[in-house]
């Protein structure tokens, strides 16, 4: 019997310093690109919302990252899939930035170079990675009643006085959905079929439902995220949605530019995650840390 190829993998909990909190991500270390079916088979086997595959390219002088959902869809955008992949490579001590200009480190997601900023927590020494997303663009508003029905809520449960449900894009277009309070946010069960219909009608992916936190909290907003059009029923931490949200809140004058805020997500799933965000003049920073929770080998 011929010997099978073994690939090392980590499972990291992203946007967390504690195992079994945050958003779990499998990161598979390869020696180059794999066949499309292999990426899809491994992602289906792990069954996390996304699985990232990484290798260092000497030609590109960068870490190459590709990410797939369990349903076989390849993901774009700088979210927990990229943050966890970079943290995994750094925790494995891969020299992914050694051949780059120190002031402008980057990784390559699929085919696009994405700038990142890396620091190390002074207590845990875990890497803290901040991804640079494009400035937020508010694309269009969506009638409140449509989203309320899809979420199983009343129109008045969506806090329409301050904000209107709006499609916002940095890397990926998602809809920002205001909810009146934390109790309502954590109580509803959405109708995935209706969510998918709205996503197709208005040409975006997920729904980032948010409520403004009480004063004195560490976080400015609490959120839940649903993206059934790509097979994610609910996600405990979503970097590709956190960027659009801080851009949206800043353009609506609720938050300030060049100030760091934290977004709490994943409470309903019992996987609380803290996402660090900052709206800047030329881009948006989305970041946090990750911890290795499992390590092993898989076989091709």
ROPA-453815 format. One record per residue (C-alpha): x, y, z; residue number from 1. Coordinates in pm, 1 decimal, padded with zeros to 6 digits. Each point is the difference from the previous one (the first is absolute). Layout:
<nodes>
NODE|X|Y|Z|NUM
...
</nodes>
This chain:
<nodes>
NODE|00000.0|00000.0|00000.0|1
NODE|00145.0|00339.8|-00099.6|2
NODE|00080.5|00247.4|00276.3|3
NODE|-00252.4|00281.4|00035.3|4
NODE|00095.4|00365.3|00022.5|5
NODE|-00040.2|00150.2|00348.1|6
NODE|-00078.8|00369.0|00056.0|7
NODE|00025.2|00172.5|00336.4|8
NODE|-00296.8|00202.4|00123.8|9
NODE|-00091.5|00222.9|00292.2|10
NODE|-00345.2|00082.2|00129.6|11
NODE|00010.3|00355.5|00133.9|12
NODE|-00263.3|00191.3|00192.1|13
NODE|00004.0|00339.9|-00168.7|14
NODE|-00083.9|00335.0|00163.5|15
NODE|00071.6|-00158.9|00338.1|16
NODE|00283.6|-00064.4|00248.0|17
NODE|-00186.1|-00302.5|00140.4|18
NODE|-00061.8|-00340.2|-00154.3|19
NODE|-00361.6|-00090.1|-00078.8|20
NODE|-00096.5|00366.3|-00026.2|21
NODE|00016.8|00213.6|-00314.8|22
NODE|-00041.0|-00138.0|-00350.9|23
NODE|00162.6|-00340.2|-00070.0|24
NODE|00205.3|-00022.6|-00319.1|25
NODE|00196.5|-00290.1|-00141.3|26
NODE|00329.1|00106.2|-00160.9|27
NODE|00166.4|-00259.5|-00224.2|28
NODE|00368.6|00041.3|-00090.3|29
NODE|00075.8|-00107.8|-00358.6|30
NODE|00304.6|00005.9|-00227.8|31
NODE|-00183.1|00186.9|-00277.2|32
NODE|-00338.6|-00002.0|-00167.8|33
NODE|-00217.0|-00310.1|00025.4|34
NODE|-00267.4|-00125.8|-00237.1|35
NODE|-00331.4|00182.7|00038.4|36
NODE|-00173.7|-00324.4|00102.3|37
NODE|00258.9|-00054.2|00274.8|38
NODE|-00064.5|00344.7|00151.3|39
NODE|-00372.3|-00071.9|-00010.5|40
NODE|00026.2|-00351.0|00147.2|41
NODE|00214.2|00114.3|00294.5|42
NODE|-00226.1|00299.1|00072.7|43
NODE|-00305.6|-00225.5|-00005.8|44
NODE|00172.0|-00239.8|00241.4|45
NODE|00083.6|00274.8|00252.9|46
NODE|-00348.9|00156.8|-00026.3|47
NODE|00109.5|00333.4|00146.1|48
NODE|-00149.0|00308.9|-00163.8|49
NODE|00331.4|00031.6|-00185.7|50
NODE|00326.8|-00192.4|-00039.4|51
NODE|00314.7|00187.4|-00105.9|52
NODE|00290.6|-00150.9|-00194.4|53
NODE|00339.5|00170.8|00018.6|54
NODE|00350.8|-00025.7|-00136.2|55
NODE|00293.4|00238.5|-00033.0|56
NODE|00084.2|00101.7|-00357.4|57
NODE|00365.7|00096.6|-00054.5|58
NODE|-00095.0|00145.0|-00339.8|59
NODE|-00268.6|00227.4|00148.2|60
NODE|00199.0|00052.4|00324.3|61
NODE|-00326.2|-00045.8|00188.4|62
NODE|-00235.6|-00239.8|00172.6|63
NODE|-00263.9|-00126.6|-00244.8|64
NODE|-00344.3|-00061.7|00152.0|65
NODE|-00306.2|-00167.4|-00153.3|66
NODE|-00320.9|-00064.6|00195.5|67
NODE|-00301.3|-00222.9|-00064.6|68
NODE|-00337.4|-00057.5|00163.9|69
NODE|-00129.1|-00354.5|00072.5|70
NODE|-00223.3|00031.1|-00307.6|71
NODE|00307.3|00051.0|-00221.5|72
NODE|-00022.0|00375.5|-00062.1|73
NODE|00332.0|00189.1|-00008.0|74
NODE|-00009.6|00313.7|00214.5|75
NODE|00143.6|00343.9|-00073.8|76
NODE|00054.9|00271.3|00256.1|77
NODE|00196.8|00065.0|00315.1|78
NODE|-00192.3|-00160.8|00285.0|79
NODE|00065.6|-00260.2|00269.8|80
NODE|00115.8|-00233.9|-00279.9|81
NODE|00297.3|00227.1|-00075.1|82
NODE|00071.0|00112.4|00356.2|83
NODE|00012.1|-00357.8|00127.4|84
NODE|00216.8|-00109.9|-00291.7|85
NODE|00257.3|00273.6|00070.0|86
NODE|-00003.9|-00070.4|00375.4|87
NODE|00043.9|-00372.5|-00069.5|88
NODE|00299.9|00062.3|-00225.5|89
NODE|00160.0|00231.6|00258.4|90
NODE|-00063.3|-00244.5|00287.3|91
NODE|00164.1|-00268.3|-00218.2|92
NODE|00291.5|00244.6|-00032.6|93
NODE|-00017.1|00019.1|-00378.3|94
NODE|00212.7|00298.2|-00119.0|95
NODE|-00285.5|00146.7|-00205.1|96
NODE|00113.7|00364.4|00014.0|97
NODE|00379.5|-00039.7|00000.2|98
NODE|00043.7|00080.5|-00371.8|99
NODE|-00241.5|00294.7|-00000.5|100
NODE|00033.9|00369.3|00072.9|101
NODE|-00054.8|00014.4|00377.9|102
NODE|-00222.0|00306.9|-00020.7|103
NODE|-00245.4|-00162.4|-00246.9|104
NODE|-00053.1|-00368.3|00085.3|105
NODE|-00263.0|-00181.9|-00204.8|106
NODE|-00147.4|-00342.9|-00071.0|107
NODE|-00167.2|-00120.5|-00318.2|108
NODE|-00361.5|-00113.0|00023.2|109
NODE|-00076.7|-00203.2|-00310.0|110
NODE|00158.6|00252.2|-00242.7|111
NODE|-00023.2|00333.9|00184.7|112
NODE|00266.5|00148.8|00226.9|113
NODE|-00155.0|00097.9|00335.3|114
NODE|00203.7|00225.0|00233.2|115
NODE|00018.9|-00108.8|00363.0|116
NODE|00143.2|00146.7|00319.8|117
NODE|00143.2|-00240.5|00257.1|118
NODE|00082.1|00055.4|00365.1|119
NODE|00042.0|-00238.5|00294.3|120
NODE|-00204.1|00005.8|00318.3|121
NODE|00240.0|00103.2|00281.9|122
NODE|-00151.5|-00254.5|00242.7|123
NODE|-00078.4|-00308.7|-00210.9|124
NODE|00246.6|00069.5|-00287.0|125
NODE|-00273.3|-00113.9|-00241.5|126
NODE|00002.0|00185.7|-00331.5|127
NODE|-00262.2|00271.9|-00041.5|128
NODE|-00074.4|00040.2|-00370.3|129
NODE|-00182.3|00296.3|-00149.4|130
NODE|-00122.2|-00032.8|-00357.7|131
NODE|-00034.2|00308.9|-00218.0|132
NODE|-00336.4|00010.2|-00177.8|133
NODE|-00104.9|00256.3|-00258.7|134
NODE|-00203.0|00301.2|00114.4|135
NODE|-00368.5|-00079.0|00043.4|136
NODE|-00246.2|00080.6|-00278.4|137
NODE|-00370.3|00022.1|00090.2|138
NODE|-00168.5|-00143.4|-00308.4|139
NODE|-00376.6|00009.2|00064.7|140
NODE|-00270.9|-00021.8|00264.4|141
NODE|-00238.0|-00297.7|00030.3|142
NODE|-00364.6|00036.4|00112.1|143
NODE|-00017.8|-00071.4|00373.2|144
NODE|-00315.1|-00213.1|-00027.0|145
NODE|00170.3|-00252.8|-00232.0|146
NODE|00283.7|-00068.6|00241.5|147
NODE|-00228.2|00005.2|00306.0|148
NODE|-00216.3|-00275.5|-00152.2|149
NODE|00305.4|-00209.4|-00093.7|150
NODE|00137.5|00029.0|00354.6|151
NODE|-00335.3|-00077.6|00161.9|152
NODE|-00014.5|00345.4|00161.3|153
NODE|-00240.4|00294.2|-00005.4|154
NODE|00088.6|00316.3|-00191.5|155
NODE|00026.7|00193.2|00329.0|156
NODE|00260.7|-00253.6|00124.2|157
NODE|00241.8|00142.7|-00255.2|158
NODE|00123.3|00328.9|00137.9|159
NODE|-00090.2|00200.4|-00310.8|160
NODE|00016.2|00340.8|00172.4|161
NODE|00377.9|00004.8|00005.5|162
NODE|00094.6|-00235.0|-00286.9|163
NODE|-00157.7|-00163.7|-00304.9|164
NODE|00099.6|-00349.5|-00124.4|165
NODE|00272.5|00070.5|-00256.7|166
NODE|00227.1|-00197.8|-00232.0|167
NODE|00360.7|00096.8|00081.3|168
NODE|00319.2|-00125.7|-00163.8|169
NODE|00370.2|00001.2|00084.7|170
NODE|00125.7|-00334.4|-00140.0|171
NODE|-00340.4|-00174.5|-00007.0|172
NODE|-00348.9|00156.8|-00007.4|173
NODE|-00215.6|-00078.2|00304.8|174
NODE|-00314.7|00165.5|00136.7|175
NODE|00022.7|00182.4|00332.9|176
NODE|-00325.2|-00061.3|00193.0|177
NODE|-00076.1|00214.0|00310.1|178
NODE|-00179.2|-00182.5|00283.7|179
NODE|-00158.3|00188.9|00291.8|180
NODE|00169.8|-00180.0|00291.7|181
NODE|00218.9|-00293.6|00103.2|182
NODE|-00294.2|-00210.1|00120.6|183
NODE|-00167.0|00017.9|-00342.6|184
NODE|00333.3|-00053.7|-00176.1|185
NODE|00057.0|-00328.4|00179.7|186
NODE|-00358.2|-00129.3|-00018.9|187
NODE|-00100.6|-00024.3|-00367.6|188
NODE|00032.9|-00299.7|-00234.7|189
NODE|00023.3|00111.9|-00365.3|190
NODE|-00163.1|-00161.6|-00303.5|191
NODE|00299.3|-00096.7|-00216.2|192
NODE|-00210.3|-00034.9|-00315.0|193
NODE|-00118.0|00361.7|00030.3|194
NODE|00351.7|00122.0|00083.4|195
NODE|00133.2|-00164.9|-00317.0|196
NODE|-00276.7|00161.0|-00208.5|197
NODE|00093.2|00346.9|00133.1|198
NODE|00373.4|-00064.7|-00057.2|199
NODE|-00066.6|-00088.9|-00363.3|200
NODE|-00239.7|00290.1|-00058.5|201
NODE|00240.5|00265.7|00131.1|202
NODE|00328.7|-00171.2|-00100.0|203
NODE|00182.1|-00041.8|00331.5|204
NODE|00102.5|-00289.9|00223.9|205
NODE|-00068.0|00009.3|00374.8|206
NODE|-00210.4|00175.7|00263.4|207
NODE|00190.7|00169.3|00286.1|208
NODE|-00259.4|00070.3|00268.4|209
NODE|00122.6|00248.5|00260.3|210
NODE|-00118.8|00175.9|00312.1|211
NODE|00165.7|00291.7|00177.2|212
NODE|00157.9|-00106.6|00330.9|213
NODE|-00076.2|00167.0|00332.1|214
NODE|00253.4|00259.2|00114.8|215
NODE|00289.3|-00131.8|00205.0|216
NODE|00033.2|-00323.1|-00200.6|217
NODE|00331.1|-00104.3|-00157.0|218
NODE|-00175.1|-00028.0|-00337.8|219
NODE|-00187.8|00269.9|-00193.3|220
NODE|-00245.1|-00239.7|-00172.1|221
NODE|-00112.6|-00361.5|00031.4|222
NODE|-00068.0|-00196.5|-00318.1|223
NODE|-00121.3|-00322.7|-00162.7|224
NODE|00082.5|-00105.7|-00357.4|225
NODE|-00193.1|-00216.9|-00246.2|226
NODE|00118.5|-00096.3|-00349.1|227
NODE|-00215.3|-00291.3|-00120.6|228
NODE|00062.2|00077.0|-00368.7|229
NODE|00350.5|-00149.7|00042.1|230
NODE|-00106.9|-00261.3|00255.4|231
NODE|00076.5|00183.0|00327.7|232
NODE|-00310.2|-00006.5|00221.2|233
NODE|00162.7|00203.5|00278.4|234
NODE|00361.5|00104.6|00051.0|235
NODE|00158.0|00080.6|00340.9|236
NODE|00245.3|00262.6|-00133.6|237
NODE|00000.1|00163.2|-00342.8|238
NODE|00286.9|00227.9|-00101.0|239
NODE|-00141.1|00068.4|-00348.7|240
NODE|-00313.4|00144.9|00164.8|241
NODE|00170.4|00181.4|00289.6|242
NODE|00184.2|00230.0|-00244.1|243
NODE|-00316.6|00111.6|-00180.9|244
NODE|-00175.6|00055.0|00334.8|245
NODE|00262.2|00236.9|00144.1|246
NODE|00006.4|00183.1|-00335.2|247
NODE|-00380.3|00027.9|00006.2|248
NODE|-00008.3|00121.9|00361.9|249
NODE|00274.3|00255.5|-00071.2|250
NODE|-00173.1|00138.0|-00309.7|251
NODE|-00319.7|00029.8|00207.4|252
NODE|00203.8|00203.2|00256.7|253
NODE|-00060.0|-00255.1|00277.1|254
NODE|00370.9|-00088.6|00034.0|255
NODE|00315.7|00202.9|-00069.1|256
NODE|00281.8|-00059.2|-00246.7|257
NODE|00346.2|-00103.2|00125.7|258
NODE|-00141.8|-00140.6|00323.7|259
NODE|00003.4|-00371.7|00085.2|260
NODE|-00329.0|-00167.1|00090.5|261
NODE|-00095.2|-00358.0|00085.1|262
NODE|-00288.6|-00204.8|-00140.5|263
NODE|-00142.7|-00287.0|00207.3|264
NODE|-00134.3|-00292.5|-00203.5|265
NODE|-00087.3|-00365.3|00060.5|266
NODE|-00179.3|00029.2|00337.4|267
NODE|-00306.5|-00196.0|-00118.1|268
NODE|00230.0|-00281.1|-00121.1|269
NODE|00189.6|00000.5|00332.9|270
NODE|00316.7|00089.9|-00195.2|271
NODE|00048.2|00365.0|00100.2|272
NODE|00248.4|00181.9|-00223.8|273
NODE|00149.5|00349.1|00018.8|274
NODE|00087.7|00159.9|-00333.2|275
NODE|00218.8|00312.1|00004.0|276
NODE|-00092.2|00257.7|-00266.3|277
NODE|00112.0|00347.3|-00104.5|278
NODE|-00122.2|00223.6|-00281.2|279
NODE|00288.0|00199.4|-00151.9|280
NODE|00009.8|00251.6|-00281.3|281
NODE|00141.5|-00239.9|-00258.8|282
NODE|-00109.7|-00341.3|00131.1|283
NODE|-00162.2|-00198.9|00281.9|284
NODE|00189.7|-00216.7|00247.7|285
NODE|-00158.6|-00324.2|00121.3|286
NODE|00194.9|-00215.8|00239.5|287
NODE|00047.8|-00217.3|00302.5|288
NODE|00192.2|-00299.9|00121.3|289
NODE|-00033.9|-00377.9|-00034.0|290
NODE|00093.4|-00300.9|00208.5|291
NODE|00087.2|-00353.5|-00117.3|292
NODE|-00254.1|-00243.8|00142.3|293
NODE|00083.4|-00314.6|-00201.4|294
NODE|00285.5|-00125.0|-00213.7|295
NODE|00029.8|-00305.6|-00219.9|296
NODE|00060.1|-00161.6|-00338.4|297
NODE|-00238.8|-00072.4|-00281.7|298
NODE|00063.8|-00238.3|-00289.3|299
NODE|-00051.2|00035.3|-00374.3|300
</nodes>
